[in-house]
Amino acid sequence: MKKSEATRLNILQKAFELIYSKGYQTTSVDEIIATTKVTKGAFYYHFKTKDEMGLAIINELMIPNFKNTFIEPFQSVVNPIDTIYNLMYYLLIENENLKVEYGCPASNFTQEMAPWNIDFTKALNELSLQWENAMIDAIEKGKENGTIKSNVNSKEVAVFVLSGYWGVRNLGKLENSKGVYLVYLKGLKSYFDTLR
């Protein structure tokens, strides 16, 4: 990796950490510069504006990580219900990068930026749709192989799971406790039992 590419990646990674813990609106370019220890000129060489950097965080960091974490588990799935539940459990209980006190990075970006910036809205919507479609496809396969009842509406299940995940992340952030995650997971398991 060239020095210029390494500098850009460092800016994105450090900015992501700051934004995840503090929020996008309250994180200043000066704070990002101070944290990354780059000059103001170096920052503006890579990004004309803070919003350009924010979009780069979504496109260059979040989307690839999102695909690895949220989409890959559905690539070769036999029982989609178990796959979805195990993914939820991992994301909420076991993943050490997603902090309960900070919520979900994609959800945070959506809440802060979607009303104000159409480019953020498009990029974040793409993330959401990819996850939703991966679940829908897996549920359809489960219906075909008999692990899920044939009358189950795949889109309803996917939207329910996705909105529940984002919602419980926000509740966890408010309570600063994983206790609410366990309540959600128990309810999710009960719901999934009705789909088999």
C-alpha positions as CSV (number, residue, x, y, z in Angstrom):
1,M,0.0,0.0,0.0
2,K,1.4,3.4,-1.0
3,K,1.9,6.0,1.7
4,S,-0.9,8.2,0.3
5,E,-3.3,5.2,0.4
6,A,-2.2,4.4,3.9
7,T,-2.8,8.0,5.0
8,R,-6.3,8.0,3.5
9,L,-7.2,4.7,5.1
10,N,-5.8,5.9,8.5
11,I,-8.0,9.0,8.2
12,L,-11.1,6.9,7.4
13,Q,-10.5,4.4,10.2
14,K,-9.8,7.0,12.9
15,A,-12.7,9.2,11.7
16,F,-15.0,6.2,11.8
17,E,-14.0,5.5,15.4
18,L,-14.6,9.1,16.4
19,I,-17.9,9.3,14.6
20,Y,-19.1,6.0,16.0
21,S,-18.5,7.1,19.6
22,K,-19.4,10.8,19.3
23,G,-21.7,11.1,16.3
24,Y,-21.2,12.5,12.9
25,Q,-22.5,16.0,13.5
26,T,-20.5,16.5,16.7
27,T,-17.2,15.3,15.3
28,S,-15.2,18.1,13.7
29,V,-12.6,17.9,11.0
30,D,-10.2,19.4,13.4
31,E,-10.8,16.5,15.9
32,I,-10.2,14.0,13.0
33,I,-7.0,15.8,12.0
34,A,-5.8,15.8,15.6
35,T,-6.6,12.1,16.1
36,T,-5.0,11.0,12.8
37,K,-2.0,13.3,13.3
38,V,-2.1,14.4,9.6
39,T,-1.9,18.0,8.5
40,K,-5.0,19.9,7.5
41,G,-3.5,20.0,3.9
42,A,-3.2,16.2,3.9
43,F,-6.8,15.8,5.1
44,Y,-8.1,18.1,2.4
45,Y,-5.9,16.5,-0.2
46,H,-7.9,13.3,0.3
47,F,-11.3,14.8,1.0
48,K,-12.7,18.1,-0.2
49,T,-15.3,18.1,2.6
50,K,-16.3,16.3,5.7
51,D,-19.3,14.8,3.9
52,E,-17.0,13.5,1.2
53,M,-15.1,11.7,3.9
54,G,-18.3,10.5,5.5
55,L,-19.4,8.9,2.2
56,A,-15.9,7.3,1.9
57,I,-16.4,5.8,5.3
58,I,-19.6,4.2,4.2
59,N,-18.4,3.1,0.8
60,E,-14.8,2.0,1.7
61,L,-15.1,0.8,5.3
62,M,-18.7,0.0,6.2
63,I,-19.9,-1.6,3.0
64,P,-17.0,-4.1,2.7
65,N,-17.3,-4.9,6.4
66,F,-21.0,-5.1,6.2
67,K,-20.8,-7.6,3.3
68,N,-18.4,-9.8,5.3
69,T,-20.5,-9.7,8.5
70,F,-24.1,-9.3,7.4
71,I,-24.3,-10.9,3.9
72,E,-21.7,-13.7,3.8
73,P,-23.5,-15.9,6.4
74,F,-26.3,-16.3,3.9
75,Q,-24.2,-17.5,0.9
76,S,-24.5,-21.2,1.6
77,V,-27.3,-21.6,4.1
78,V,-29.4,-24.7,4.7
79,N,-31.5,-23.5,7.6
80,P,-32.0,-19.7,7.2
81,I,-33.9,-19.3,10.5
82,D,-30.9,-20.7,12.4
83,T,-28.5,-18.6,10.3
84,I,-30.5,-15.4,11.0
85,Y,-30.8,-16.1,14.7
86,N,-27.1,-17.0,15.0
87,L,-26.1,-13.8,13.2
88,M,-28.3,-11.7,15.5
89,Y,-26.8,-13.4,18.5
90,Y,-23.3,-12.8,17.2
91,L,-23.9,-9.1,16.3
92,L,-25.6,-8.3,19.6
93,I,-23.7,-10.5,22.1
94,E,-20.4,-11.6,20.7
95,N,-19.2,-8.9,18.3
96,E,-16.6,-6.9,20.1
97,N,-16.5,-4.1,17.6
98,L,-20.1,-3.1,18.0
99,K,-20.4,-1.4,21.4
100,V,-23.7,-1.4,23.2
101,E,-23.3,2.2,24.3
102,Y,-22.8,3.4,20.7
103,G,-25.5,1.4,18.9
104,C,-25.3,0.4,15.3
105,P,-23.0,2.5,13.1
106,A,-25.3,2.3,10.0
107,S,-28.3,3.1,12.1
108,N,-26.5,6.1,13.7
109,F,-25.5,7.4,10.3
110,T,-29.0,7.0,9.0
111,Q,-30.6,8.9,11.9
112,E,-28.0,11.7,11.7
113,M,-27.6,12.1,8.0
114,A,-30.4,10.6,5.9
115,P,-32.7,13.7,6.4
116,W,-30.0,16.1,5.3
117,N,-27.8,14.4,2.6
118,I,-29.3,12.4,-0.3
119,D,-25.9,10.8,-1.0
120,F,-25.8,9.4,2.5
121,T,-29.4,8.2,2.2
122,K,-28.6,6.3,-1.1
123,A,-25.5,4.6,0.3
124,L,-27.1,3.6,3.6
125,N,-30.3,2.4,1.8
126,E,-28.1,0.2,-0.4
127,L,-26.6,-1.4,2.8
128,S,-30.1,-2.0,4.2
129,L,-31.4,-3.4,0.9
130,Q,-28.5,-5.8,0.5
131,W,-29.1,-7.3,3.9
132,E,-32.8,-7.4,3.4
133,N,-32.4,-9.2,0.0
134,A,-29.9,-11.7,1.4
135,M,-32.4,-12.6,4.1
136,I,-35.3,-12.8,1.6
137,D,-33.3,-15.1,-0.7
138,A,-32.3,-17.3,2.2
139,I,-35.9,-17.6,3.5
140,E,-37.1,-18.5,0.0
141,K,-34.5,-21.3,-0.1
142,G,-35.7,-22.4,3.3
143,K,-39.3,-22.6,2.0
144,E,-38.1,-24.6,-1.0
145,N,-36.1,-27.1,1.2
146,G,-38.9,-27.4,3.8
147,T,-37.1,-25.8,6.8
148,I,-39.6,-22.9,6.7
149,K,-43.4,-23.1,6.2
150,S,-44.4,-22.4,2.6
151,N,-46.9,-19.7,3.4
152,V,-44.3,-17.5,5.2
153,N,-43.8,-14.0,3.6
154,S,-40.1,-13.7,3.2
155,K,-40.1,-9.9,2.9
156,E,-42.2,-9.5,6.1
157,V,-39.7,-11.7,8.0
158,A,-36.7,-9.8,6.7
159,V,-38.1,-6.4,7.4
160,F,-39.2,-7.5,10.9
161,V,-35.7,-8.8,11.7
162,L,-33.9,-5.8,10.2
163,S,-36.1,-3.2,12.0
164,G,-35.9,-5.2,15.2
165,Y,-32.1,-5.2,15.1
166,W,-31.9,-1.5,14.5
167,G,-34.5,-0.8,17.2
168,V,-32.9,-3.0,19.8
169,R,-29.5,-1.4,19.1
170,N,-31.0,1.9,19.9
171,L,-32.7,0.6,23.1
172,G,-29.3,-0.9,24.1
173,K,-27.7,2.4,23.6
174,L,-30.3,4.1,25.8
175,E,-30.0,1.6,28.5
176,N,-26.3,1.0,28.0
177,S,-26.9,-2.6,28.7
178,K,-27.0,-5.9,26.7
179,G,-30.0,-7.0,28.8
180,V,-32.4,-5.7,26.3
181,Y,-30.6,-7.7,23.6
182,L,-31.3,-10.9,25.5
183,V,-35.0,-10.0,25.7
184,Y,-35.1,-9.3,21.9
185,L,-33.2,-12.6,21.2
186,K,-35.7,-14.6,23.3
187,G,-38.6,-13.0,21.5
188,L,-37.0,-13.5,18.1
189,K,-36.4,-17.2,18.9
190,S,-40.1,-17.6,19.8
191,Y,-41.2,-15.8,16.6
192,F,-38.9,-18.0,14.5
193,D,-40.4,-21.2,16.1
194,T,-43.7,-20.2,14.5
195,L,-42.1,-20.1,11.0
196,R,-40.9,-23.7,11.0
